[in-house]
């Protein structure tokens, strides 16, 4: 190993280092040793997880820091623990992956409603305060055994699922056991929300022995962070919630509250009927509406009382043995947030028409955050330092500005570890999903190009479109009849379990001649899912997934233009689209030896403007094809030629 990696070598568990992995390690090690942030892009197959852990552990142990490794999915959290287990064969390290109460709780009342994390947290607190959770109070009754378990899980890294299994057998609360152990372990792998959501963070930090100043933060798949930050700061209130709040008030005989919820909902419905699908509202309009419907002088005081009433109802429901969810409480909480953000220019307030999962038209009030830095800055300025990494971060300067990273942040793009010969990247002229050119003839042409890819790809193919509108148009022009392999496709409002089954079915064809997966860029299938080997040989990126220019999108562009003159459209409109496209394009190349073809079906990817937002490993050998039949087939034949298929 290179000399710079001598300390790291004690923790790096593998015999061989992948190409450029040492560069990644050295960059991270130097930055964290100096206590500065590092923004680093490393492509698929580099081994970023083990590289970051090996670079950070020697510094963290030497400086008595705790590593928090945040990522979006449980699979990514568990991957951290798997790598720590490999490290533990060389060095003594401890770690835990964390899941929320909704997934860890053993209490049947909570387990039945595990999908509502906010309600689960509140129910859990009520159950504990009223001595109604046997798993929590067994800790006090058999503390000696509980302490033994706590010491046991410090001996090696543990996944949350393993802790859950142990506690189910022992009869202890798994969430409390993990919580009590957080301050003792070297590394905690967990969701973004624990660190970046201000409300959740305040509770979480109580369980760490060290404050944020003694935390070395690793942010994985960091391209997701700006959007996640916006989601954290945003909120919404649906007509359904108001209707349920009305029913709840009637049930508990609060007729005045029931009347308020009813008239407020009716007023919103009347307002929405006069407007487009999405309408920007003056926040004061809704505040005045509440004043008018309640005839109160102090709206804030009324909403605080409504909020307290919701808590009373929750306790009554629990005493009845029912799940203590209060729609009155939720309504008050939202309107208090609305009141708080009314004068804040970094929020936009809207009334939106939408379609529910069941296909029913509905409306909702939304307050949408425009500034991700309101969420990211308090964290990045408080932790000891951060390692912010992903395969799609370029341009790094734009990312640093949007999240307001410190000026001394180290910014690096590490070359890809795989050979140029393992990736074929093509752009096809003559096709586009640009709004003015979305004709049936254009969709047929795109479908024919997709069929050309499927006929000359050995096994599985992914096709990711700019939107569901494009996906559905391709099906209408007969894509299913044109492709020569089974076709699986996403549907609007598809549930996560349905989507998981779809992907598993698609993957099962990898050794059976192949299949086609049709999804959308930015969807579940095109981000966060790996398709190594024959699970996806080729990916077709259909169109540039620019957002519909709704009032919210325009407000975002205007806000960034005000903050970063000359960059509003790029930061608020172009970059989010190109991140989705880049994520979709990277699906077939997940391992060092994977061989994948990427076909962009939109002439706009041939422009220097769009190309500068693509990862460098795609740009380095991107080939533009003229608008001519058979050229894709020719390129794919040459690329996959050595295979017998």
RONU-649782 format. One record per residue (C-alpha): residue number from 0; x, y, z; residue in three letters. Coordinates in steps of 0.1 Angstrom, whole numbers, plus 5000, padded with zeros to 4 digits. Each point is the difference from the previous one (the first is absolute). Last residue first. Layout:
 seq east north   up type
 NUM    X     Y    Z  ALA
...
***
This chain:
 seq east north   up type
 644 4741  4845 4730  UNK
 643 5037  4992 5000  UNK
 642 5018  5031 5011  UNK
 641 5031  5014 4983  UNK
 640 4978  5024 4979  UNK
 639 4984  5020 5028  UNK
 638 5015  5033 4990  UNK
 637 5003  4993 4963  UNK
 636 4964  4988 4998  UNK
 635 4989  5030 5021  UNK
 634 5016  5025 4977  UNK
 633 4985  4985 4968  UNK
 632 4966  4996 5016  UNK
 631 5000  5037 5011  UNK
 630 5009  5010 4964  UNK
 629 4972  4979 4984  UNK
 628 4976  5028 4991  UNK
 627 5015  5035 4995  UNK
 626 4998  5033 5019  UNK
 625 5038  5005 5005  UNK
 624 5016  4984 5031  UNK
 623 5019  5020 5026  UNK
 622 5027  4981 5020  UNK
 621 5007  5006 5037  UNK
 620 5035  4987 5009  UNK
 619 5011  5023 5029  UNK
 618 4965  5014 5006  UNK
 617 4987  4969 5017  UNK
 616 5029  4997 5025  UNK
 615 4999  5038 5004  UNK
 614 4965  4999 5015  UNK
 613 4975  5020 4979  UNK
 612 4993  5037 5008  UNK
 611 5025  5012 4973  UNK
 610 4982  4979 4975  UNK
 609 4969  5020 5001  UNK
 608 5016  5033 4990  UNK
 607 5025  4983 4975  UNK
 606 4970  4988 4980  UNK
 605 4997  4963 4990  UNK
 604 4978  4993 5030  UNK
 603 4974  5023 4984  UNK
 602 4997  4975 4971  UNK
 601 4978  4978 5022  UNK
 600 5001  4962 5002  UNK
 599 5031  4996 5022  UNK
 598 5013  4964 4997  UNK
 597 5022  4987 5028  UNK
 596 5017  4966 4994  UNK
 595 5014  4980 5029  UNK
 594 5028  4976 5008  UNK
 593 5004  4992 5037  UNK
 592 5035  4991 5011  UNK
 591 5004  5025 5029  UNK
 590 4964  4997 5011  UNK
 589 4970  5023 4996  UNK
 588 4999  5009 4963  UNK
 587 4965  4993 4988  UNK
 586 4982  5027 5022  UNK
 585 5023  5030 4992  UNK
 584 4978  5015 4973  UNK
 583 4971  5003 5024  UNK
 582 5020  5019 5025  UNK
 581 5013  5023 4973  UNK
 580 4965  5007 4987  UNK
 579 4987  5008 5035  UNK
 578 5030  5023 5007  UNK
 577 4995  5017 4966  UNK
 576 4965  5009 5009  UNK
 575 5009  5015 5034  UNK
 574 5028  5019 4984  UNK
 573 4980  5016 4973  UNK
 572 4971  5016 5019  UNK
 571 5009  5017 5033  UNK
 570 5038  5001 4998  UNK
 569 5002  5007 4962  UNK
 568 4970  5022 4999  UNK
 567 5011  5022 5029  UNK
 566 5037  5002 4991  UNK
 565 5004  5035 4986  UNK
 564 4997  5016 5035  UNK
 563 5005  4974 5027  UNK
 562 4976  5009 5030  UNK
 561 4974  5019 4979  UNK
 560 5004  4976 4971  UNK
 559 4996  4971 5025  UNK
 558 4967  5015 5012  UNK
 557 4987  5007 4965  UNK
 556 5008  4964 4989  UNK
 555 4982  4986 5031  UNK
 554 4970  5022 4994  UNK
 553 4998  4988 4964  UNK
 552 5001  4964 5012  UNK
 551 4972  5008 5025  UNK
 550 4979  5018 4974  UNK
 549 5002  4970 4977  UNK
 548 5026  4997 4972  UNK
 547 4997  4962 4997  UNK
 546 5033  4986 5012  UNK
 545 5027  4992 4975  UNK
 544 5006  4963 4996  UNK
 543 5021  5001 4968  UNK
 542 4988  4974 4976  UNK
 541 5001  4962 4999  UNK
 540 5030  4986 5018  UNK
 539 5005  4964 4986  UNK
 538 5020  4977 5023  UNK
 537 5019  4969 4987  UNK
 536 5014  4969 5017  UNK
 535 4976  5001 5030  UNK
 534 4995  4970 5023  UNK
 533 5027  4984 4978  UNK
 532 5028  5012 5023  UNK
 531 4989  5024 5027  UNK
 530 4966  5016 5002  UNK
 529 5001  5022 5031  UNK
 528 4969  5019 5013  UNK
 527 5004  5034 5017  UNK
 526 4988  5020 4971  UNK
 525 4984  4989 4967  UNK
 524 4975  4975 5014  UNK
 523 4986  5022 5027  UNK
 522 4995  5030 4977  UNK
 521 5023  5029 4991  UNK
 520 5000  4990 4964  UNK
 519 4969  4980 4992  UNK
 518 4995  4963 4994  UNK
 517 4999  4974 4973  UNK
 516 5018  4968 5009  UNK
 515 5008  4977 4970  UNK
 514 5007  4963 5002  UNK
 513 5029  4976 4995  UNK
 512 5008  4966 4985  UNK
 511 4993  4980 5031  UNK
 510 5030  5008 5021  UNK
 509 4992  5036 5007  UNK
 508 4963  4992 4999  UNK
 507 4998  4999 5038  UNK
 506 5010  5036 5001  UNK
 505 4967  5011 4984  UNK
 504 4979  4980 5025  UNK
 503 5020  5014 5029  UNK
 502 4995  5036 4986  UNK
 501 4962  4995 4997  UNK
 500 4998  4984 5035  UNK
 499 5018  5031 5015  UNK
 498 4977  5023 4981  UNK
 497 4969  4983 5014  UNK
 496 5015  5002 5035  UNK
 495 5007  5037 4995  UNK
 494 4965  5009 4989  UNK
 493 4995  5011 4964  UNK
 492 4985  5036 4999  UNK
 491 5006  5001 4962  UNK
 490 5009  4967 4985  UNK
 489 5034  4984 4994  UNK
 488 5007  4977 4971  UNK
 487 5010  4964 4994  UNK
 486 5006  4989 4964  UNK
 485 5008  4964 4989  UNK
 484 5025  5000 4971  UNK
 483 4998  5006 4963  UNK
 482 4990  5037 5002  UNK
 481 4976  5014 4974  UNK
 480 4968  4986 5014  UNK
 479 5005  5015 5034  UNK
 478 5011  5033 4985  UNK
 477 4966  5003 4983  UNK
 476 4993  5037 4995  UNK
 475 4979  5001 5032  UNK
 474 5028  4984 5021  UNK
 473 5024  5028 4988  UNK
 472 4974  5026 5009  UNK
 471 4997  4985 5035  UNK
 470 5037  5003 5007  UNK
 469 5001  5036 4986  UNK
 468 4972  5011 5022  UNK
 467 5016  4981 5029  UNK
 466 5030  5023 4997  UNK
 465 5035  5004 4985  UNK
 464 5002  4963 4992  UNK
 463 5021  4972 5014  UNK
 462 5005  4968 4979  UNK
 461 5020  4972 5016  UNK
 460 5012  4971 4980  UNK
 459 5006  4964 5011  UNK
 458 5020  4973 4980  UNK
 457 5022  5000 4970  UNK
 456 4991  5034 4985  UNK
 455 4996  5002 4962  UNK
 454 4962  4995 4997  UNK
 453 4993  5021 5031  UNK
 452 5020  5030 4986  UNK
 451 4982  5000 4967  UNK
 450 4967  4998 5018  UNK
 449 5009  5032 5019  UNK
 448 5007  5017 4967  UNK
 447 4967  4989 4986  UNK
 446 4982  5013 5031  UNK
 445 5017  5034 4996  UNK
 444 4988  5001 4963  UNK
 443 4965  4991 5011  UNK
 442 5001  5027 5026  UNK
 441 5011  5026 4974  UNK
 440 4972  4990 4977  UNK
 439 4974  5003 5028  UNK
 438 5012  5035 5006  UNK
 437 5020  5015 5029  UNK
 436 5020  5026 4981  UNK
 435 4989  5032 5018  UNK
 434 5005  4983 5034  UNK
 433 5036  4989 4994  UNK
 432 4999  4962 5002  UNK
 431 5027  4996 4973  UNK
 430 5012  4979 4971  UNK
 429 5020  5009 4969  UNK
 428 5034  4997 5016  UNK
 427 5009  4969 5020  UNK
 426 5025  5004 5029  UNK
 425 5022  4969 5007  UNK
 424 5021  4989 5030  UNK
 423 5016  4966 4999  UNK
 422 5017  4991 5033  UNK
 421 5024  4971 5007  UNK
 420 5026  5011 4974  UNK
 419 5006  5031 5021  UNK
 418 5013  4977 5027  UNK
 417 4985  5001 5035  UNK
 416 5014  5019 5030  UNK
 415 4984  5033 4991  UNK
 414 5021  5032 5005  UNK
 413 4996  5017 5034  UNK
 412 4983  5035 4999  UNK
 411 5012  5022 5028  UNK
 410 4988  5030 5020  UNK
 409 5017  5008 5034  UNK
 408 4978  5024 5020  UNK
 407 5019  5032 5010  UNK
 406 4971  5022 4990  UNK
 405 4976  4983 5023  UNK
 404 4970  4981 4985  UNK
 403 4969  5021 4993  UNK
 402 4978  4971 4988  UNK
 401 4993  5018 4967  UNK
 400 5035  5014 4997  UNK
 399 5018  4968 5006  UNK
 398 4977  4982 4975  UNK
 397 5007  5026 4974  UNK
 396 5038  4998 5006  UNK
 395 4999  4963 4996  UNK
 394 4986  5000 4965  UNK
 393 4997  4971 5003  UNK
 392 4986  4980 5029  UNK
 391 4990  4967 4984  UNK
 390 5019  4969 5014  UNK
 389 4996  5012 5036  UNK
 388 5019  5014 5029  UNK
 387 4999  5026 5028  UNK
 386 5026  4993 5027  UNK
 385 4993  5024 5028  UNK
 384 5019  5018 5027  UNK
 383 4999  5005 5038  UNK
 382 4963  5005 4997  UNK
 381 4983  5034 5007  UNK
 380 5004  5020 4968  UNK
 379 4990  4970 4978  UNK
 378 4969  4994 5022  UNK
 377 4986  5035 5003  UNK
 376 5008  5005 4963  UNK
 375 4980  4970 4986  UNK
 374 4965  5009 5010  UNK
 373 4998  5037 4992  UNK
 372 5025  4991 4972  UNK
 371 4972  4982 4981  UNK
 370 4984  5034 4992  UNK
 369 4967  4998 4981  UNK
 368 4977  4985 5027  UNK
 367 4965  4992 4989  UNK
 366 4970  5008 5020  UNK
 365 4971  4980 4986  UNK
 364 4962  5001 5004  UNK
 363 4984  4969 4985  UNK
 362 4973  4991 4975  UNK
 361 4983  4968 4988  UNK
 360 4990  4981 4969  UNK
 359 4995  4962 5007  UNK
 358 5022  4975 4981  UNK
 357 5004  4976 5030  UNK
 356 5036  5012 5005  UNK
 355 4987  5036 5002  UNK
 354 4999  5024 4971  UNK
 353 5012  5036 5005  UNK
 352 4988  5036 5001  UNK
 351 5024  5023 5018  UNK
 350 4996  5031 5021  UNK
 349 5035  5016 5005  UNK
 348 5023  5018 5024  UNK
 347 5036  5007 4990  UNK
 346 5027  5000 5026  UNK
 345 5035  5017 5000  UNK
 344 4982  5034 5001  UNK
 343 4990  4994 5036  UNK
 342 4971  5022 5012  UNK
 341 4974  4973 5001  UNK
 340 5024  4973 5012  UNK
 339 4989  4999 5037  UNK
 338 4963  5003 4991  UNK
 337 5002  4971 4976  UNK
 336 5019  4980 5027  UNK
 335 4971  5007 5024  UNK
 334 4976  4990 4973  UNK
 333 5017  4967 4995  UNK
 332 5001  4992 5037  UNK
 331 4964  5010 5005  UNK
 330 4988  4977 4972  UNK
 329 5022  4971 5013  UNK
 328 4985  5003 5035  UNK
 327 4965  5001 4987  UNK
 326 5008  4969 4979  UNK
 325 5009  4982 5033  UNK
 324 5016  4966 4999  UNK
 323 4999  4981 5033  UNK
 322 4996  4964 4987  UNK
 321 4970  4987 5020  UNK
 320 5000  4982 5034  UNK
 319 4974  5024 5014  UNK
 318 5027  5015 5022  UNK
 317 5021  5006 4969  UNK
 316 4971  5018 4984  UNK
 315 4996  5023 5030  UNK
 314 5037  5007 5000  UNK
 313 5000  5010 4964  UNK
 312 4969  5022 5005  UNK
 311 5018  5020 5027  UNK
 310 5029  5005 4976  UNK
 309 4977  5013 4973  UNK
 308 4985  5024 5024  UNK
 307 5034  5014 5007  UNK
 306 5005  5006 4963  UNK
 305 4966  5018 4998  UNK
 304 5010  5021 5029  UNK
 303 5033  5010 4983  UNK
 302 4980  5006 4968  UNK
 301 4976  5024 5018  UNK
 300 5030  5018 5016  UNK
 299 5017  5005 4967  UNK
 298 4968  5013 4983  UNK
 297 4995  5027 5026  UNK
 296 4969  5021 4992  UNK
 295 4976  4970 4996  UNK
 294 4969  4998 4978  UNK
 293 5008  4964 4992  UNK
 292 4992  4999 4963  UNK
 291 5011  5036 4994  UNK
 290 5032  4997 5019  UNK
 289 5009  4967 4983  UNK
 288 4994  5016 4966  UNK
 287 5021  5030 5010  UNK
 286 5029  4976 5008  UNK
 285 4993  4983 4966  UNK
 284 5002  5033 4981  UNK
 283 5031  5011 5020  UNK
 282 5020  4972 4985  UNK
 281 4995  5017 4966  UNK
 280 4993  4970 4978  UNK
 279 5018  4985 4970  UNK
 278 4976  4979 4980  UNK
 277 5005  4964 4987  UNK
 276 4974  4982 4980  UNK
 275 4986  5032 4987  UNK
 274 4976  5023 5019  UNK
 273 4963  5008 5006  UNK
 272 4991  4965 5013  UNK
 271 5030  5001 5024  UNK
 270 4984  5029 5020  UNK
 269 4967  4982 5003  UNK
 268 5018  4969 5012  UNK
 267 5020  5021 5025  UNK
 266 4968  5017 5013  UNK
 265 4983  4966 5004  UNK
 264 5030  4987 5020  UNK
 263 4999  5030 5023  UNK
 262 4962  4997 5004  UNK
 261 5003  4963 5010  UNK
 260 5030  5003 5023  UNK
 259 4984  5030 5017  UNK
 258 4967  4983 5005  UNK
 257 5016  4969 5015  UNK
 256 5020  5023 5023  UNK
 255 4967  5017 5012  UNK
 254 4983  4966 5004  UNK
 253 5027  4986 5023  UNK
 252 4979  4969 5008  UNK
 251 5028  4974 5001  UNK
 250 4986  4983 4969  UNK
 249 4992  5033 4984  UNK
 248 5035  5012 5004  UNK
 247 5014  4968 4985  UNK
 246 4977  5002 4970  UNK
 245 5011  5036 4994  UNK
 244 5037  4990 5004  UNK
 243 4994  4972 4975  UNK
 242 4986  5025 4975  UNK
 241 5030  5023 5006  UNK
 240 5024  4971 4995  UNK
 239 4983  4991 4967  UNK
 238 5002  5036 4988  UNK
 237 5037  4997 5003  UNK
 236 5026  5018 5020  UNK
 235 5036  5004 4989  UNK
 234 5035  5005 5013  UNK
 233 5035  5011 4988  UNK
 232 5032  5003 5021  UNK
 231 5008  4962 4999  UNK
 230 4990  4998 4963  UNK
 229 5024  5028 4991  UNK
 228 5028  4984 5019  UNK
 227 4993  4967 4982  UNK
 226 5002  5017 4966  UNK
 225 5033  5016 5009  UNK
 224 5013  4967 5015  UNK
 223 4993  4976 4972  UNK
 222 5033  5007 4981  UNK
 221 5016  4990 5033  UNK
 220 4997  4963 4993  UNK
 219 5020  4995 5032  UNK
 218 5005  5028 5026  UNK
 217 5028  4992 5024  UNK
 216 5000  5022 5032  UNK
 215 5029  5001 5024  UNK
 214 4982  5009 5033  UNK
 213 5017  5016 5030  UNK
 212 4986  5035 4993  UNK
 211 4966  4983 4995  UNK
 210 4998  4992 5037  UNK
 209 5016  4969 5015  UNK
 208 4983  4976 5024  UNK
 207 4974  4994 4974  UNK
 206 4965  4992 5012  UNK
 205 4989  5037 5005  UNK
 204 5012  5006 4965  UNK
 203 4972  4979 4986  UNK
 202 4972  5021 5016  UNK
 201 5014  5033 4986  UNK
 200 5007  4983 4967  UNK
 199 4964  4989 4995  UNK
 198 4987  5035 5003  UNK
 197 5028  5016 4979  UNK
 196 4997  4974 4972  UNK
 195 5036  4998 4987  UNK
 194 5017  4975 5023  UNK
 193 4974  4974 5008  UNK
 192 4982  5008 4967  UNK
 191 5030  4990 4978  UNK
 190 4994  4963 5011  UNK
 189 5025  4980 5020  UNK
 188 5033  4983 5003  UNK
 187 5016  5006 5034  UNK
 186 5038  4995 5004  UNK
 185 5024  4997 5029  UNK
 184 4974  4987 5025  UNK
 183 4994  5012 5036  UNK
 182 4977  5030 4995  UNK
 181 4975  4980 4980  UNK
 180 4996  4972 5024  UNK
 179 4970  5013 5020  UNK
 178 4982  5009 4968  UNK
 177 5006  4965 4986  UNK
 176 4986  4984 5031  UNK
 175 4971  5024 5001  UNK
 174 4991  4992 4964  UNK
 173 5002  4963 5007  UNK
 172 4976  5001 5029  UNK
 171 5007  4969 5021  UNK
 170 4983  4966 4999  UNK
 169 5031  4979 4997  UNK
 168 4990  4982 4968  UNK
 167 4986  5030 4983  UNK
 166 5030  5020 5013  UNK
 165 5025  4977 4982  UNK
 164 4980  5002 4967  UNK
 163 4997  5038 5002  UNK
 162 5037  5003 5007  UNK
 161 5008  4979 4969  UNK
 160 4976  5021 4979  UNK
 159 5018  5032 5012  UNK
 158 5033  4986 4987  UNK
 157 5028  4993 5024  UNK
 156 5037  5009 5001  UNK
 155 5020  4980 5026  UNK
 154 5006  5000 5037  UNK
 153 4978  5029 5008  UNK
 152 4969  4979 4995  UNK
 151 5009  4978 5029  UNK
 150 5004  5029 5025  UNK
 149 4964  5011 4993  UNK
 148 4988  4964 5003  UNK
 147 5017  4996 5034  UNK
 146 4984  5034 5011  UNK
 145 4966  4987 4990  UNK
 144 5006  4968 5020  UNK
 143 5008  5021 5031  UNK
 142 4972  5023 4994  UNK
 141 4973  4974 5003  UNK
 140 4970  5019 5014  UNK
 139 5012  5034 4988  UNK
 138 5006  4987 4964  UNK
 137 4968  4980 5002  UNK
 136 4983  5034 5001  UNK
 135 5007  5008 4964  UNK
 134 4989  4966 4987  UNK
 133 4968  5000 5021  UNK
 132 4988  5033 4986  UNK
 131 4970  5015 5019  UNK
 130 5017  5018 5028  UNK
 129 4982  5033 4992  UNK
 128 5031  5020 4990  UNK
 127 5013  4971 4979  UNK
 126 4968  4995 4980  UNK
 125 4998  5038 4994  UNK
 124 5035  5002 4988  UNK
 123 4995  4970 4976  UNK
 122 4968  5015 4987  UNK
 121 5017  5033 4992  UNK
 120 5029  4983 4981  UNK
 119 4975  4976 4982  UNK
 118 4979  5030 4989  UNK
 117 5030  5016 4983  UNK
 116 5012  4967 4985  UNK
 115 4967  4992 4984  UNK
 114 5006  4967 4981  UNK
 113 5004  4980 5032  UNK
 112 4963  5001 5008  UNK
 111 4994  4963 5010  UNK
 110 5035  4999 5016  UNK
 109 4990  5028 5024  UNK
 108 4970  4983 5016  UNK
 107 5019  4967 4999  UNK
 106 5030  5012 5020  UNK
 105 5031  4986 4985  UNK
 104 5014  5034 4988  UNK
 103 5030  4999 4976  UNK
 102 4984  5010 4967  UNK
 101 4978  5029 5012  UNK
 100 5026  5009 5026  UNK
  99 5025  5009 4973  UNK
  98 5029  4980 4987  UNK
  97 5036  5003 5010  UNK
  96 5031  4981 4989  UNK
  95 5024  4994 5027  UNK
  94 5038  5000 5004  UNK
  93 5030  4987 5018  UNK
  92 5036  4998 4990  UNK
  91 5029  4978 5012  UNK
  90 5025  4998 4972  UNK
  89 5009  4974 4973  UNK
  88 4970  4977 5000  UNK
  87 4979  5030 5011  UNK
  86 5006  5016 4966  UNK
  85 4980  4973 4983  UNK
  84 4972  5004 5025  UNK
  83 5002  5037 4994  UNK
  82 4994  4994 4963  UNK
  81 4969  4980 5008  UNK
  80 4988  5027 5024  UNK
  79 5004  5027 4973  UNK
  78 4980  4978 4976  UNK
  77 4972  4997 5025  UNK
  76 4996  5038 4999  UNK
  75 5000  4999 4962  UNK
  74 4973  4973 5000  UNK
  73 4980  5020 5025  UNK
  72 4998  5028 4975  UNK
  71 5007  5038 4999  UNK
  70 5036  5002 5013  UNK
  69 5016  5016 5031  UNK
  68 5033  4987 5016  UNK
  67 5005  5016 5034  UNK
  66 5035  4995 5011  UNK
  65 5008  5009 5037  UNK
  64 5031  5019 5008  UNK
  63 5027  4993 5026  UNK
  62 5027  5017 4980  UNK
  61 5021  4969 4995  UNK
  60 4970  4977 4996  UNK
  59 4983  5024 4975  UNK
  58 5033  5005 4980  UNK
  57 5007  4963 4997  UNK
  56 4963  4993 4991  UNK
  55 4996  5026 4973  UNK
  54 5022  4987 4971  UNK
  53 4989  4963 5005  UNK
  52 4963  5010 5002  UNK
  51 5002  5022 4969  UNK
  50 5018  4974 4979  UNK
  49 4977  4972 5013  UNK
  48 4969  5020 4989  UNK
  47 5015  5014 4968  UNK
  46 5008  4967 4984  UNK
  45 5008  5014 4965  UNK
  44 4975  4978 4982  UNK
  43 4976  5029 4993  UNK
  42 5017  5034 4996  UNK
  41 5017  5021 5026  UNK
  40 4991  5037 5006  UNK
  39 5015  5017 5031  UNK
  38 4990  5030 5020  UNK
  37 5024  5001 5030  UNK
  36 4994  5020 5031  UNK
  35 5029  5012 5021  UNK
  34 5014  4986 5033  UNK
  33 5036  4997 4988  UNK
  32 5000  4963 5006  UNK
  31 4966  4999 4984  UNK
  30 5013  5016 4968  UNK
  29 5032  4979 4998  UNK
  28 4982  4968 5005  UNK
  27 4973  5008 4974  UNK
  26 5024  5008 4973  UNK
  25 5023  4971 5008  UNK
  24 4971  4975 5000  UNK
  23 4986  5012 4967  UNK
  22 5035  4999 4984  UNK
  21 5005  4965 5014  UNK
  20 4967  4989 4984  UNK
  19 5014  5012 4967  UNK
  18 5001  4965 4986  UNK
  17 4987  4975 5026  UNK
  16 5022  4992 5029  UNK
  15 5009  4963 5005  UNK
  14 5004  4980 5032  UNK
  13 4968  5012 5017  UNK
  12 4993  5011 5036  UNK
  11 5012  5037 4999  UNK
  10 5002  5008 5038  UNK
   9 5038  4997 5007  UNK
   8 5007  5011 4965  UNK
   7 4984  5034 5008  UNK
   6 5028  5009 5023  UNK
   5 5026  4992 4972  UNK
   4 4978  5016 4972  UNK
   3 5023  5029 4992  UNK
   2 5028  4975 4995  UNK
   1 4983  4983 4971  UNK
   0 4988  4964 5006  UNK
***
